[in-house]
């Protein structure tokens, strides 16, 4: 058995939750924050049989996409604070897969 942690952008979370349900994948959905922009994201926690991990990865890959956005970072200089929009890639998914020594459902 494996435990899959999938951290996805909020824009992809509802569709991903729907696709998990359609594919019989039980997932716990948690609101989370982090990353470079400190924006909200969603973390899914999934306990799954070893042979089903590839199915989970396929659903994640098909439904979580990177996109480009403009952000305005604040840069301190001698003239004061300067901001100029910068284009960055956001989204997609960060996925961790860990072994599970024991699993019980009560």
N, C-alpha and C positions, 0 to 999 in steps of 0.2 A: 504494500500500500504506500501511496505517496500523498504528501500535502503540497498543494499548489497554491502559491500566493501570486496573484496577478494584480499589478498596480496599473490602472488605466485612467485616461483623462475622463473627466465627468461627461464630456460630450459623447463618449462612446459607451458609457456605463449602462444606460437603460437598454440599448439595443443588445449589448452583450448579455445582460441578465435575461432578456427575452430568448436569445439564442441558446443560452445554457438550458433554460427550461424546456425549450422545444427539443433539445437533444438529450433530455433526461439527466442532465448534469446538475447535481445539487450544490449550490454555492451559498456561502454567507457573504453578504455585501456590507462593507464598512466604509463610512466617510473618512477620508484621510487628507492630509495636507503635506506638501513637501516639494522638494525639487528646487530647481534654479529660480523659478518665479514665485514660489511659495503659494501657488494656487491650489484650489481644492482638486482632489482626485478621488478615485474610488478604489478600494482594495477588495478583491474577491478572495475568499479562502475556500479551497475545494479539497475535500478528502476523496481520493479516487484510487481504484485498483491500478496496479502497475500497467496492465495492458490497455488501460483507457487513457493514459496520460497523453498519448499522441492525438486522441480525439479532442481532448480539452485544448491542447495547443493549436489544433486546426481551427477550432471555433474562435479562439482568441485572435489568431493571426488574420482570419477572414473579416473580423468585425472591429478591430482596433487599428486606426490608421494615423500615421503621422501627417501633420499639416503645418503649413508655414503661417506664422503670425508676426505682426510687428509689435515690439515692446519699446517703451521709452525709458531706458535706464538713466538714473541720475548720476552724473559725473561731476565731482567737485574740481574746480580749477581756480586759478588766480582771479578770474573774472566772475566767479560765483558758480552757481550750479548750472550745468548745461545738460540739455536733453536732446537727443537726436534718435528718432526711431531706428531700431535695428531689427532686421528680419531673422527669425530663428525658427527651428523646427520644434514642434511640440507634439504630444500625443504618442500614439503607438501603445505599447505595453511593455512593462518590465515584469518578467515572470521568474519566480524562484520555485524550484521543485526540491523537496526534501523527503528523505525516507521517514516512515512512521513505524516505530517499534511496536506500538500497541494502539488499538482503536476499540472503543466501546460506545454503544448508543444506549442511553437510559430513557 
